[in-house]
């Protein structure tokens, strides 16, 4: 058996091949094949230990620091896996090598709650506990912060892109349903 071992499992994404990607408070990214019921690949969220937990941060049962916890994961057809951490960073990896960063950036002072690629995969939306949605431009293996959507009164709980990749519909902890023209 192989799986997540410490704290809670939070992130789950289905890849283009049907494989399942999970992240948790144990500093691991796992690629699970549901047909063979085996972990086929794994990666480390962050090799460097960060600072200890602070009061008011994301709750966890893990003894690891927040930069080694992850709450959100997403994949795209180009073979990237993006992970959001409890200290507001995002890390982009390739499915073939989940231990090497393609892109990393600290977007928020709060933890990342949800991540979604647009249907055309030219953007990636990152919802944070700081009430903002960060839009990353995606050009092949190049990622850059394109903008920030600031309108929610509470932390982002979920979001979806429109089919044409132009609009985002999002929910927050205050039960707001907002729409953005990206």
C-alpha positions, 0 to 999 in steps of 0.5 A, spaced: 500 500 500 502 507 498 498 513 499 498 519 503 500 518 510 500 525 515 494 530 516 489 530 511 488 529 503 485 535 500 487 536 493 484 531 487 484 532 480 483 527 474 488 527 468 487 526 461 488 519 461 484 518 467 489 518 472 488 521 479 492 526 482 492 527 489 495 532 494 495 532 502 498 535 508 504 530 507 508 534 502 506 529 497 503 529 490 501 522 488 499 520 481 494 514 482 492 509 476 484 507 478 485 501 473 491 498 476 489 501 483 497 503 484 500 509 485 504 510 478 508 516 480 510 521 486 513 528 487 515 532 493 511 539 494 517 542 497 524 540 499 525 546 503 522 546 510 519 553 511 517 556 517 512 553 523 505 554 523 502 561 525 495 562 529 490 563 524 493 559 518 490 553 515 488 547 520 492 541 519 494 534 523 500 534 520 507 536 523 510 539 517 510 547 515 505 550 511 509 550 505 509 543 505 502 542 505 498 542 499 490 544 498 489 544 491 491 540 484 489 541 477 492 538 471 492 540 463 492 536 457 499 539 456 502 534 461 502 539 467 500 538 474 499 545 478 499 544 486 497 550 491 500 550 498 498 552 505 503 558 504 500 561 498 505 558 493 503 555 486 508 550 483 507 547 476 510 540 475 510 536 469 506 529 469 513 525 467 517 529 473 513 531 478 519 533 482 522 538 478 519 545 478 517 548 471 514 554 475 513 557 482 511 563 485 508 566 491 501 569 490 498 570 496 499 570 504 493 565 505 493 558 503 490 556 496 484 553 496 482 551 488 485 551 482 482 550 475 485 551 468 481 554 462 478 550 457 483 552 452 488 552 457 491 559 456 490 561 463 489 558 470 485 560 475 488 560 482 483 561 488 486 563 495 483 564 502 485 571 501 478 572 497 482 573 491 483 569 484 489 570 481 490 569 473 496 565 470 497 566 463 500 559 460 504 559 454 507 552 453 511 551 459 511 559 461 507 561 466 506 568 468 501 572 473 496 576 468 492 579 473 488 578 480 480 578 481 478 582 487 471 582 489 469 576 494 468 578 501 470 571 503 475 565 501 474 562 494 471 555 495 470 553 488 470 556 481 469 554 473 470 557 467 466 558 461 466 553 455 470 559 451 475 561 457 472 568 457 468 568 464 469 565 471 464 563 475 466 563 483 463 562 490 466 564 496 465 562 504 460 568 504 456 564 499 457 569 494 456 567 486 460 572 482 461 572 475 468 575 472 470 577 464 477 575 464 
